[in-house]
Amino acid sequence: MTLPDEGRLRRRRRRLVAIAFAFPALALNLLVIAGPAVSSLYYAWTDWNGFSAPSFTGLDNARRLIEDATFWNALGHNLIWLVLFLTVPMAMGLVGAFMLSRVRRGASLFRVIFFIPYVIASVVNAQIWKSLLDPATGIAAQLDRIGITWLNDVYFFGDSNLSLYSVAFVDNWHFWGFLVVLFLAAMQSVDPSLFEAARIDGAGPFREFWHITLPGIRATLMFALMIISLGALLAFDYSFALTAGGPAGSSDLVSLLVNRTAFTALEPGYASFMALVISLLGGVLLVIFHFIRRNEDTR
């Protein structure tokens, strides 16, 4: 056998070994993700209770969705969630990362402190804030003991005007540290000579941030905007753990509605159609970000 043939066999063997190692993960994804996703495309057009045989109903689920006020209420909350998370944690993450980028001592400690809420389980974070914001035993009660009463009878998770924003506040508290670490890593890759030149020209911190830092981390910003936009459509855990969508649907999200429809109302066919609509909206967002990114790359 010639030497080129031996090299070809070694490459083929390495490729087979790599496929063998990747196969369990691929099989698990096909079983747990791809399989249910494909099957839901069929169930979305059926009337199915999860037990009996599904019956094909065509566009009935679409007609029902158009007239479903509960769905549009939940989708409106998702859009509010999207606006909140595209502004508040993004701004906090950028400012926090920019300030941290100027710290010379203890920067690693601050990164860990910022990142801790992100790695704590959602139910644990939710329970902590449920206790802190409880008007009977939380911060309000402690302030009341020293004569500060302005939080008395404020029910953050029980008031329909506050519940959605209170849940978003808790989710933001858990999430913004991740953005700090993400943006900080991107900022540290920006050429330091650009900042030195800006300082020589008399630029202050704000001008450095606006004219050097932001353009230098544009790709990371686009990535953050994309994951936040998709996450806003899929938000579930904090709303479920803190309010379960209440009171009176004031903090309801589409993911909660899909869960209730499928497992409480036993209408997984209709729930699959709602999930399909959200998937399509996510696909539209991905296409938009793709075109924006392509236009940025061609500049």
Backbone bond lengths (Angstrom), bond angles and torsions (degrees), N, CA, C in turn:
res aa  C-N    CA-C-N  psi(-1)  N-CA   C-N-CA  omega(-1)  CA-C   N-CA-C  phi
1 M - - - 1.471 - - 1.528 109.27 -
2 T 1.292 117.94 136.04 1.460 121.86 -177.68 1.527 110.38 -77.72
3 L 1.328 114.67 161.08 1.468 119.99 -179.15 1.529 113.01 -62.41
4 P 1.344 119.39 -41.13 1.472 118.83 176.72 1.523 112.36 -58.63
5 D 1.357 116.60 -37.14 1.458 119.17 178.54 1.521 111.02 -65.86
6 E 1.330 117.44 -37.88 1.460 120.74 177.93 1.527 110.85 -64.12
7 G 1.333 117.22 -41.49 1.459 120.96 177.62 1.516 112.08 -63.09
8 R 1.356 115.20 -38.81 1.457 119.28 179.10 1.527 110.63 -66.18
9 L 1.317 117.59 -39.16 1.459 121.67 178.72 1.526 111.36 -65.49
10 R 1.332 116.65 -39.95 1.463 119.76 178.55 1.531 111.03 -64.21
11 R 1.328 115.71 -41.79 1.466 118.42 178.70 1.513 111.14 -64.95
12 R 1.335 116.68 -39.89 1.464 120.45 178.37 1.516 110.69 -65.32
13 R 1.348 117.05 -39.03 1.456 120.74 179.62 1.522 110.67 -65.73
14 R 1.330 116.63 -42.71 1.468 119.60 178.10 1.526 111.05 -62.95
15 R 1.338 115.92 -37.87 1.453 119.43 179.18 1.523 111.22 -65.57
16 L 1.324 116.88 -41.00 1.461 120.92 178.36 1.525 111.62 -65.42
17 V 1.334 116.45 -38.92 1.467 120.11 178.06 1.537 109.91 -64.23
18 A 1.326 116.74 -42.65 1.464 120.37 178.85 1.527 111.03 -62.27
19 I 1.334 116.69 -41.90 1.464 120.32 178.40 1.516 110.44 -64.70
20 A 1.341 117.01 -39.89 1.464 120.55 179.89 1.518 111.38 -62.53
21 F 1.346 117.11 -39.40 1.459 119.91 178.82 1.530 111.60 -71.02
22 A 1.323 116.60 -34.54 1.465 120.08 -178.13 1.517 112.53 -80.16
23 F 1.341 117.61 -20.37 1.465 120.54 -173.40 1.532 113.54 -59.29
24 P 1.344 120.65 -44.29 1.481 118.53 179.77 1.520 113.04 -58.16
25 A 1.346 116.76 -42.84 1.462 119.55 179.26 1.526 111.10 -66.22
26 L 1.335 117.16 -40.69 1.464 120.46 178.46 1.523 110.92 -64.33
27 A 1.342 116.23 -42.36 1.463 120.46 179.81 1.529 110.58 -63.81
28 L 1.334 116.72 -41.28 1.467 120.30 179.03 1.516 111.00 -63.91
29 N 1.343 116.80 -41.66 1.461 119.62 177.95 1.518 111.86 -64.34
30 L 1.326 116.64 -40.81 1.465 119.69 178.33 1.520 110.69 -63.51
31 L 1.327 116.92 -38.39 1.461 121.46 -176.94 1.522 111.78 -74.32
32 V 1.336 116.65 -43.53 1.463 121.14 -170.80 1.528 112.53 -92.31
33 I 1.340 117.46 -31.86 1.470 120.25 -174.11 1.528 111.84 -111.19
34 A 1.327 116.27 -58.83 1.465 119.40 -174.52 1.529 111.64 -65.34
35 G 1.329 117.08 -42.41 1.470 120.19 -179.19 1.514 112.88 -59.56
36 P 1.360 118.60 -56.61 1.466 119.38 177.47 1.523 113.65 -60.79
37 A 1.347 117.00 -34.65 1.464 119.44 -179.44 1.524 111.02 -64.46
38 V 1.326 116.21 -44.48 1.461 119.60 179.97 1.531 110.69 -67.72
39 S 1.340 116.82 -41.49 1.466 119.41 -179.51 1.522 111.67 -65.68
40 S 1.346 117.22 -32.68 1.460 119.31 179.29 1.525 111.97 -67.09
41 L 1.332 117.20 -25.84 1.463 119.75 175.72 1.521 111.00 -61.95
42 Y 1.324 115.72 -33.84 1.469 119.45 176.99 1.522 110.97 -77.87
43 Y 1.344 116.67 -47.35 1.468 119.81 -176.23 1.524 112.17 -64.40
44 A 1.336 117.56 -22.77 1.461 120.27 -179.68 1.518 112.50 -62.71
45 W 1.313 116.96 -20.79 1.475 120.98 -178.56 1.524 111.78 -107.36
46 T 1.331 115.45 22.11 1.462 119.34 -177.05 1.520 110.95 -127.93
47 D 1.316 113.84 165.13 1.463 122.02 168.43 1.524 105.62 -102.97
48 W 1.340 116.08 111.39 1.470 119.83 -172.59 1.517 109.56 -144.27
49 N 1.326 116.17 136.21 1.460 120.57 179.30 1.521 113.04 -102.29
50 G 1.320 116.94 5.02 1.448 120.63 178.45 1.512 114.60 92.70
51 F 1.332 117.39 -9.50 1.463 120.76 -176.81 1.528 111.58 -123.35
52 S 1.320 116.16 -53.91 1.458 119.67 -178.69 1.526 109.93 -79.18
53 A 1.314 116.13 173.84 1.461 120.25 179.94 1.532 110.06 -68.03
54 P 1.322 118.42 134.16 1.469 120.59 179.54 1.521 111.02 -69.62
55 S 1.333 115.39 145.62 1.465 120.30 177.00 1.523 108.74 -116.12
56 F 1.327 115.38 129.87 1.465 121.12 -177.11 1.527 109.40 -69.01
57 T 1.357 116.65 128.63 1.462 121.46 -177.22 1.520 112.86 -121.84
58 G 1.323 117.58 5.42 1.454 120.40 177.30 1.514 112.51 65.93
59 L 1.330 116.37 -124.24 1.465 121.84 -175.18 1.525 113.50 -92.38
60 D 1.329 117.74 12.86 1.467 119.75 -178.31 1.525 112.07 -60.01
61 N 1.329 116.87 -41.65 1.470 119.46 179.72 1.522 111.28 -65.97
62 A 1.340 117.08 -33.68 1.462 120.29 177.57 1.527 110.73 -66.77
63 R 1.327 116.21 -42.95 1.472 119.83 178.47 1.526 110.28 -63.79
64 R 1.307 115.91 -41.56 1.464 119.94 179.54 1.524 110.93 -64.11
65 L 1.317 116.93 -39.16 1.465 120.78 -178.88 1.522 110.89 -65.13
66 I 1.317 116.84 -40.99 1.467 120.66 -179.14 1.529 110.69 -60.25
67 E 1.321 116.65 -33.66 1.466 121.25 -177.74 1.523 113.05 -95.79
68 D 1.321 117.48 2.93 1.466 121.85 -174.66 1.527 110.20 -87.88
69 A 1.326 117.16 101.21 1.466 121.53 -178.89 1.526 111.62 -64.80
70 T 1.332 116.67 -31.40 1.463 120.26 -179.89 1.526 110.77 -64.03
71 F 1.328 116.34 -40.72 1.461 119.92 179.10 1.521 110.87 -64.85
72 W 1.324 117.99 -45.30 1.463 120.72 -177.75 1.519 111.21 -68.40
73 N 1.330 116.64 -32.12 1.460 119.97 174.15 1.530 110.26 -63.13
74 A 1.333 116.24 -46.54 1.466 120.31 179.81 1.527 111.20 -65.83
75 L 1.344 117.38 -40.64 1.460 120.32 179.26 1.529 110.82 -64.83
76 G 1.328 117.12 -37.28 1.457 120.18 175.83 1.526 111.46 -60.97
77 H 1.332 116.72 -39.06 1.465 120.42 176.97 1.531 110.69 -66.17
78 N 1.328 117.43 -37.09 1.466 119.90 175.66 1.522 111.60 -62.02
79 L 1.336 116.48 -38.49 1.464 119.95 178.72 1.528 111.00 -67.76
80 I 1.339 116.95 -39.50 1.466 120.22 175.10 1.520 109.69 -62.31
81 W 1.329 115.65 -42.45 1.465 121.78 177.77 1.525 110.29 -58.91
82 L 1.332 116.13 -42.00 1.464 121.29 179.46 1.527 110.72 -61.58
83 V 1.331 117.09 -47.21 1.470 120.74 -179.48 1.525 110.51 -62.80
84 L 1.329 116.52 -42.98 1.466 120.55 -179.54 1.521 111.22 -60.45
85 F 1.330 116.60 -44.63 1.455 119.64 -173.53 1.529 112.59 -82.99
86 L 1.318 117.60 -16.50 1.458 119.32 173.47 1.523 111.68 -81.63
87 T 1.324 116.97 -9.26 1.461 120.61 -177.62 1.528 111.89 -115.87
88 V 1.324 118.17 -63.77 1.466 121.22 -170.20 1.527 113.21 -63.74
89 P 1.359 119.88 -60.45 1.475 117.63 -178.67 1.526 113.22 -66.80
90 M 1.330 117.14 -30.16 1.466 119.15 176.77 1.528 110.32 -63.06
91 A 1.340 116.55 -46.93 1.460 119.86 179.63 1.524 110.95 -64.60
92 M 1.325 116.51 -44.41 1.468 120.42 179.55 1.527 110.82 -63.47
93 G 1.329 116.94 -41.51 1.460 120.52 179.90 1.519 112.44 -64.74
94 L 1.341 116.24 -42.09 1.471 119.96 179.54 1.524 111.81 -66.01
95 V 1.331 116.05 -46.41 1.467 119.53 -179.73 1.523 110.60 -65.31
96 G 1.340 116.12 -44.64 1.461 119.47 179.73 1.513 112.21 -62.10
97 A 1.321 117.12 -42.43 1.465 120.37 179.44 1.518 111.41 -66.90
98 F 1.338 117.54 -40.27 1.458 120.55 -179.60 1.525 110.80 -65.00
99 M 1.330 116.69 -41.37 1.462 120.30 177.78 1.528 110.59 -66.74
100 L 1.314 116.38 -40.80 1.458 120.22 -179.09 1.521 111.42 -68.98
101 S 1.335 116.98 -28.99 1.464 119.89 179.18 1.522 111.90 -66.25
102 R 1.328 117.33 -17.27 1.457 121.64 180.00 1.524 112.24 -96.51
103 V 1.341 116.32 -2.00 1.462 120.25 177.98 1.522 108.75 -82.87
104 R 1.302 116.16 129.00 1.469 120.34 -178.36 1.519 112.41 -99.15
105 R 1.328 117.65 -26.70 1.454 121.19 -179.96 1.522 109.88 -120.06
106 G 1.325 115.67 136.70 1.461 120.34 177.08 1.511 114.71 76.16
107 A 1.335 118.01 15.43 1.472 120.34 -178.24 1.524 111.27 -61.25
108 S 1.327 116.72 -39.30 1.470 119.97 -179.58 1.520 111.25 -63.77
109 L 1.345 116.58 -38.35 1.465 120.47 178.40 1.521 110.74 -63.19
110 F 1.334 117.00 -43.05 1.463 120.22 179.27 1.531 110.92 -64.49
111 R 1.315 117.32 -37.81 1.466 119.67 177.87 1.524 110.74 -60.46
112 V 1.321 116.28 -44.42 1.465 120.32 179.35 1.525 110.40 -62.64
113 I 1.341 116.65 -43.47 1.465 120.23 -179.37 1.520 110.94 -61.90
114 F 1.334 116.72 -43.72 1.461 120.08 179.00 1.524 111.57 -64.42
115 F 1.327 116.48 -35.00 1.467 120.61 -171.70 1.525 113.08 -84.76
116 I 1.342 118.10 -18.38 1.466 120.82 -175.80 1.530 112.86 -55.59
117 P 1.358 120.58 -48.58 1.476 118.52 -179.48 1.524 113.62 -57.83
118 Y 1.334 117.04 -29.94 1.463 120.21 -177.14 1.525 112.07 -69.76
119 V 1.341 117.28 -31.61 1.462 120.07 -176.52 1.518 112.65 -91.98
120 I 1.336 117.78 -8.60 1.467 120.29 175.87 1.519 108.55 -76.13
121 A 1.325 116.94 141.16 1.463 121.72 -178.48 1.527 110.96 -58.07
122 S 1.322 115.47 143.21 1.468 120.85 -176.91 1.523 112.16 -57.08
123 V 1.330 117.32 -42.18 1.468 119.85 -177.55 1.521 110.64 -66.21
124 V 1.344 117.19 -31.55 1.464 120.27 178.17 1.526 109.82 -70.43
125 N 1.334 116.83 -47.98 1.466 120.41 175.74 1.523 111.14 -56.39
126 A 1.335 115.80 -44.42 1.462 120.28 -178.51 1.531 110.99 -62.00
127 Q 1.313 117.69 -42.51 1.455 120.67 -179.40 1.524 111.69 -67.68
128 I 1.337 116.54 -37.05 1.470 120.15 177.46 1.522 110.11 -59.81
129 W 1.335 116.20 -48.76 1.461 119.28 -176.93 1.526 112.11 -75.00
130 K 1.313 117.12 -26.71 1.463 119.96 174.47 1.523 109.59 -63.00
131 S 1.321 115.93 -40.66 1.458 120.49 178.82 1.521 111.36 -71.58
132 L 1.344 116.74 -41.76 1.458 120.01 -178.45 1.526 112.46 -65.00
133 L 1.323 116.81 -36.48 1.467 120.72 -176.20 1.520 113.37 -97.36
134 D 1.317 117.38 7.70 1.460 121.16 175.42 1.530 108.75 -69.26
135 P 1.342 118.37 121.21 1.472 119.70 -176.51 1.520 113.82 -65.19
136 A 1.322 117.48 -19.74 1.465 119.78 -177.27 1.517 112.99 -88.67
137 T 1.348 116.82 -33.94 1.470 119.65 -173.96 1.524 114.22 -128.11
138 G 1.316 118.62 -5.60 1.456 121.42 -173.71 1.509 114.22 -92.55
139 I 1.331 114.77 -145.07 1.467 121.16 -176.51 1.525 111.17 -60.55
140 A 1.328 117.27 -40.62 1.468 120.62 -178.61 1.522 111.19 -59.75
141 A 1.329 116.86 -42.44 1.468 120.39 -179.63 1.526 111.37 -65.50
142 Q 1.354 116.27 -38.38 1.463 119.47 -179.99 1.528 110.91 -69.87
143 L 1.322 117.15 -38.48 1.463 120.25 176.89 1.528 111.00 -66.63
144 D 1.323 116.23 -35.13 1.460 120.50 -179.80 1.526 111.30 -62.54
145 R 1.324 116.65 -31.09 1.468 120.55 -179.64 1.523 112.35 -66.16
146 I 1.344 116.64 -25.84 1.463 119.15 179.93 1.531 111.27 -106.19
147 G 1.330 116.00 16.69 1.452 120.83 172.64 1.507 116.25 90.65
148 I 1.343 118.20 6.39 1.471 121.10 177.99 1.516 107.35 -96.87
149 T 1.325 116.83 111.66 1.471 120.68 -169.83 1.516 113.90 -113.10
150 W 1.331 118.14 7.21 1.462 118.60 -172.29 1.526 113.56 -71.25
151 L 1.346 118.25 -11.99 1.470 120.28 175.14 1.532 112.87 -100.67
152 N 1.322 115.74 0.84 1.461 118.87 178.70 1.538 110.45 -62.24
153 D 1.298 114.86 138.14 1.477 122.28 177.88 1.526 112.92 60.51
154 V 1.337 116.72 24.33 1.471 120.34 172.17 1.522 107.27 -99.19
155 Y 1.318 116.37 111.66 1.456 121.85 -176.89 1.528 108.32 -102.97
156 F 1.334 115.20 93.15 1.450 120.25 -173.24 1.525 112.17 -60.37
157 F 1.307 117.43 -40.38 1.468 121.16 -178.11 1.524 112.54 -100.51
158 G 1.333 117.01 -3.68 1.458 120.20 -179.31 1.505 114.04 -110.26
159 D 1.331 117.61 -6.65 1.461 122.76 179.12 1.528 108.06 -97.50
160 S 1.317 116.89 125.18 1.465 120.47 -177.09 1.523 112.59 -63.89
161 N 1.324 117.91 -21.52 1.461 120.51 178.00 1.530 112.67 -83.64
162 L 1.324 117.30 -16.74 1.463 121.26 -175.22 1.522 113.75 -114.20
163 S 1.319 117.75 -19.00 1.465 120.46 -167.30 1.527 112.82 -60.65
164 L 1.332 117.90 -47.45 1.464 120.40 -177.70 1.528 110.81 -62.51
165 Y 1.323 116.99 -44.02 1.462 120.83 -177.93 1.532 111.03 -71.35
166 S 1.327 116.92 -31.10 1.462 119.94 177.17 1.519 110.77 -68.67
167 V 1.320 116.76 -41.86 1.460 120.52 176.88 1.528 109.87 -64.03
168 A 1.336 116.95 -42.49 1.467 120.51 178.70 1.522 110.80 -63.48
169 F 1.337 117.23 -35.97 1.464 120.81 177.63 1.522 110.78 -60.97
170 V 1.326 116.57 -45.76 1.466 120.21 -179.55 1.528 110.38 -64.75
171 D 1.329 117.25 -43.07 1.460 120.74 178.66 1.524 110.60 -63.85
172 N 1.329 116.74 -38.86 1.462 120.40 177.76 1.534 110.74 -64.05
173 W 1.335 117.15 -41.35 1.466 121.07 178.71 1.527 110.55 -58.21
174 H 1.335 116.05 -37.49 1.465 119.88 -179.79 1.527 111.64 -75.98
175 F 1.355 117.52 -29.62 1.460 120.84 -166.84 1.517 114.23 -95.74
176 W 1.338 118.57 -31.86 1.455 118.72 -167.29 1.523 112.55 -68.12
177 G 1.339 118.97 -26.52 1.449 120.83 176.67 1.521 112.43 -63.32
178 F 1.332 115.95 -33.61 1.465 120.02 174.95 1.522 110.35 -61.36
179 L 1.332 117.13 -41.85 1.457 120.68 179.16 1.527 111.27 -67.43
180 V 1.329 116.86 -35.43 1.459 119.79 176.77 1.521 110.59 -58.64
181 V 1.326 116.29 -49.27 1.463 120.86 -178.88 1.526 110.62 -65.60
182 L 1.338 116.86 -40.22 1.463 121.10 179.19 1.529 111.29 -62.99
183 F 1.325 116.50 -49.59 1.463 120.43 -178.50 1.533 111.26 -68.63
184 L 1.322 116.88 -34.91 1.458 119.62 179.66 1.527 110.85 -63.46
185 A 1.338 116.09 -42.51 1.463 119.47 177.62 1.527 110.95 -61.10
186 A 1.338 116.74 -38.78 1.459 120.18 178.94 1.530 111.27 -69.08
187 M 1.332 116.43 -40.81 1.466 120.19 -179.23 1.516 111.85 -64.11
188 Q 1.317 116.87 -34.19 1.461 119.66 -178.87 1.522 112.57 -71.58
189 S 1.336 116.73 -12.98 1.461 119.90 177.07 1.528 112.84 -90.65
190 V 1.346 116.84 -6.23 1.460 120.72 178.10 1.531 108.84 -73.34
191 D 1.310 116.84 138.95 1.465 122.55 -177.19 1.535 110.90 -58.17
192 P 1.356 118.84 117.36 1.476 120.88 -178.79 1.525 113.23 -61.71
193 S 1.329 117.55 -26.04 1.461 119.45 -179.22 1.527 111.76 -63.42
194 L 1.325 117.35 -27.06 1.465 120.21 177.90 1.521 110.72 -65.49
195 F 1.341 116.77 -40.42 1.466 120.04 177.90 1.518 111.28 -68.61
196 E 1.324 116.16 -38.63 1.454 119.62 178.53 1.532 110.73 -63.02
197 A 1.323 115.72 -42.80 1.466 119.21 178.35 1.521 111.29 -64.13
198 A 1.343 116.73 -38.81 1.462 120.30 179.02 1.520 111.27 -64.93
199 R 1.342 117.02 -39.99 1.471 119.75 178.67 1.523 111.30 -65.96
200 I 1.339 115.81 -38.38 1.466 119.24 177.67 1.530 110.56 -61.92
201 D 1.346 115.58 -36.29 1.466 120.07 179.05 1.523 112.41 -78.93
202 G 1.345 117.04 -0.66 1.459 120.25 176.91 1.511 115.25 90.06
203 A 1.319 117.71 15.12 1.466 120.47 -179.98 1.526 110.41 -73.20
204 G 1.322 116.49 138.24 1.457 122.00 176.47 1.515 111.28 -87.68
205 P 1.331 117.19 179.15 1.478 120.94 -179.13 1.532 113.41 -56.96
206 F 1.350 116.38 -40.52 1.463 118.49 -177.87 1.523 110.98 -65.15
207 R 1.337 117.76 -43.91 1.472 120.77 179.96 1.521 111.12 -66.88
208 E 1.336 117.36 -36.11 1.456 120.14 174.91 1.530 110.74 -61.10
209 F 1.331 114.27 -44.68 1.462 119.28 -179.18 1.527 111.19 -63.79
210 W 1.337 116.40 -43.95 1.461 120.76 -173.26 1.533 112.34 -76.06
211 H 1.317 116.97 -40.17 1.463 120.34 -171.97 1.528 114.13 -97.98
212 I 1.329 117.95 -17.73 1.465 119.75 -177.47 1.529 111.20 -118.73
213 T 1.342 116.57 -52.12 1.461 119.69 -174.51 1.523 111.79 -66.15
214 L 1.324 117.58 -52.69 1.466 120.08 -176.98 1.528 112.54 -61.00
215 P 1.341 119.85 -48.49 1.476 117.71 176.46 1.527 112.68 -62.09
216 G 1.337 116.89 -31.69 1.459 119.79 -177.55 1.507 114.09 -72.25
217 I 1.348 117.60 -22.11 1.474 120.35 -179.03 1.532 110.68 -114.37
218 R 1.338 117.00 26.59 1.468 120.90 -176.13 1.536 111.83 -57.21
219 A 1.324 117.41 -41.61 1.470 119.97 -178.57 1.522 111.11 -64.12
220 T 1.326 116.80 -40.61 1.469 120.30 178.35 1.521 110.92 -67.53
221 L 1.317 117.05 -37.95 1.465 120.30 176.55 1.522 111.09 -60.58
222 M 1.323 117.10 -43.22 1.458 120.76 178.88 1.523 110.71 -63.02
223 F 1.322 116.59 -40.86 1.459 120.05 177.72 1.527 111.02 -62.57
224 A 1.339 116.66 -44.02 1.463 120.41 179.31 1.525 111.28 -63.39
225 L 1.333 116.78 -43.00 1.465 120.10 178.28 1.524 111.05 -61.36
226 M 1.332 117.06 -38.20 1.459 120.56 -179.30 1.522 111.47 -67.01
227 I 1.346 117.51 -48.09 1.466 118.73 -177.55 1.528 111.22 -69.01
228 I 1.343 117.68 -31.64 1.460 119.55 177.11 1.523 110.59 -69.13
229 S 1.337 116.83 -41.60 1.465 120.47 -179.75 1.519 111.37 -63.10
230 L 1.333 116.85 -44.85 1.455 119.75 178.20 1.525 110.74 -69.18
231 G 1.335 116.72 -37.95 1.459 119.69 178.72 1.515 112.66 -64.39
232 A 1.336 117.46 -32.46 1.465 120.69 178.93 1.522 111.24 -65.49
233 L 1.328 117.48 -31.42 1.465 120.72 177.47 1.525 111.76 -75.50
234 L 1.343 116.48 -25.88 1.457 121.15 -174.75 1.521 113.08 -105.28
235 A 1.337 118.53 1.70 1.465 121.68 -175.92 1.529 110.37 -54.12
236 F 1.324 115.46 132.92 1.462 119.42 -175.63 1.521 112.78 -147.98
237 D 1.344 117.52 -52.52 1.457 121.25 -161.81 1.525 114.00 -62.51
238 Y 1.338 118.89 -46.55 1.462 119.48 -176.04 1.524 111.89 -70.97
239 S 1.325 116.98 -39.81 1.459 119.28 176.96 1.522 110.78 -64.23
240 F 1.322 116.86 -38.57 1.462 121.04 179.28 1.530 110.73 -67.25
241 A 1.323 116.86 -43.71 1.463 120.60 -175.36 1.521 112.79 -75.18
242 L 1.329 117.93 -31.59 1.462 121.01 -174.40 1.519 113.82 -92.57
243 T 1.328 117.73 -41.97 1.472 120.11 -173.45 1.518 114.17 -132.50
244 A 1.349 117.04 -14.91 1.473 121.63 -174.23 1.528 111.50 56.33
245 G 1.336 116.73 27.74 1.460 121.04 178.61 1.507 114.39 92.73
246 G 1.319 118.40 -8.21 1.452 121.83 -176.99 1.519 112.03 -90.98
247 P 1.329 116.23 -175.55 1.471 125.76 -6.28 1.527 111.81 -78.94
248 A 1.305 115.62 141.51 1.472 123.05 177.44 1.520 112.21 55.81
249 G 1.339 116.73 37.29 1.456 120.83 176.41 1.510 114.77 74.83
250 S 1.342 118.55 12.25 1.460 120.90 -175.02 1.522 113.36 -73.08
251 S 1.338 118.14 -18.28 1.467 121.00 175.78 1.523 111.07 -123.16
252 D 1.326 115.42 22.90 1.460 120.15 -178.85 1.524 110.67 -70.12
253 L 1.318 116.59 143.08 1.452 123.78 175.31 1.524 108.57 -126.29
254 V 1.326 116.58 159.93 1.463 119.92 -175.40 1.528 111.29 -60.52
255 S 1.325 117.53 -38.40 1.459 119.56 179.89 1.521 111.71 -62.25
256 L 1.336 117.21 -38.36 1.469 120.56 175.51 1.517 111.28 -65.38
257 L 1.328 115.73 -41.30 1.460 120.43 179.57 1.526 110.95 -63.79
258 V 1.329 116.60 -41.93 1.463 120.42 177.14 1.525 110.23 -61.21
259 N 1.319 116.88 -43.36 1.463 121.05 179.52 1.523 111.62 -61.95
260 R 1.329 117.03 -45.99 1.465 120.65 -179.57 1.522 111.16 -66.45
261 T 1.326 115.93 -41.10 1.460 119.68 -178.68 1.524 111.41 -63.96
262 A 1.331 116.00 -40.12 1.459 120.32 -176.49 1.521 112.27 -76.35
263 F 1.342 117.72 -43.99 1.462 120.33 -168.76 1.523 114.96 -107.00
264 T 1.327 117.29 -19.27 1.469 119.57 176.93 1.517 111.03 -101.54
265 A 1.341 116.30 -49.76 1.467 119.91 177.82 1.525 112.56 -81.15
266 L 1.329 117.72 -8.45 1.474 123.33 -179.64 1.528 111.65 54.89
267 E 1.339 114.85 50.17 1.462 121.62 175.24 1.529 109.42 -128.30
268 P 1.334 117.52 62.37 1.477 119.17 -177.91 1.520 113.59 -63.87
269 G 1.327 118.27 -23.11 1.458 120.16 176.53 1.520 111.01 -64.22
270 Y 1.323 116.13 -49.73 1.463 120.56 178.57 1.524 110.39 -67.40
271 A 1.327 117.30 -38.29 1.463 120.84 177.38 1.526 110.60 -61.52
272 S 1.328 117.45 -38.24 1.466 120.85 178.20 1.517 110.95 -63.64
273 F 1.331 116.52 -35.29 1.469 118.23 179.12 1.525 110.68 -69.21
274 M 1.331 117.01 -40.00 1.468 119.23 176.15 1.526 110.53 -61.74
275 A 1.320 116.36 -42.77 1.462 120.14 178.62 1.522 110.83 -63.98
276 L 1.334 116.86 -35.79 1.465 120.42 177.75 1.515 111.21 -63.97
277 V 1.325 117.22 -40.19 1.471 121.04 178.25 1.529 110.32 -63.11
278 I 1.330 117.03 -43.38 1.461 120.31 178.38 1.523 110.72 -64.50
279 S 1.329 117.10 -38.24 1.466 120.37 177.45 1.520 110.96 -62.81
280 L 1.330 116.35 -39.84 1.467 119.97 177.89 1.529 111.18 -65.07
281 L 1.331 116.46 -40.01 1.473 119.45 176.82 1.527 110.38 -63.11
282 G 1.341 115.96 -40.44 1.459 119.30 176.05 1.522 111.87 -62.39
283 G 1.341 116.08 -39.27 1.459 119.94 177.10 1.517 112.17 -63.11
284 V 1.328 116.36 -38.93 1.472 120.36 177.52 1.525 110.39 -62.71
285 L 1.333 116.48 -42.71 1.463 120.12 178.28 1.524 111.16 -62.10
286 L 1.334 116.90 -41.79 1.466 120.30 179.38 1.527 111.12 -62.67
287 V 1.340 116.63 -40.18 1.472 120.07 178.16 1.530 110.28 -64.13
288 I 1.329 116.48 -42.41 1.469 120.27 179.06 1.528 110.39 -60.70
289 F 1.332 116.26 -46.84 1.467 119.53 -179.79 1.524 111.07 -66.17
290 H 1.317 117.24 -33.40 1.465 120.08 177.73 1.525 110.69 -62.67
291 F 1.327 117.18 -44.90 1.463 120.20 -179.26 1.524 111.02 -69.21
292 I 1.333 117.01 -37.68 1.456 119.53 177.63 1.525 109.99 -63.39
293 R 1.333 115.82 -44.89 1.475 119.94 -179.74 1.534 110.84 -64.67
294 R 1.326 117.04 -40.04 1.456 119.58 179.19 1.515 111.78 -64.73
295 N 1.338 116.10 -38.81 1.474 119.25 177.47 1.523 111.08 -66.73
296 E 1.346 116.35 -35.56 1.466 119.30 176.89 1.524 110.94 -65.63
297 D 1.340 116.55 -40.07 1.469 120.00 -177.47 1.525 112.40 -69.37
298 T 1.348 116.95 -26.32 1.468 119.72 -177.30 1.524 112.44 -86.28
299 R 1.329 117.49 -5.25 1.468 119.96 -179.11 1.534 109.96 -75.27
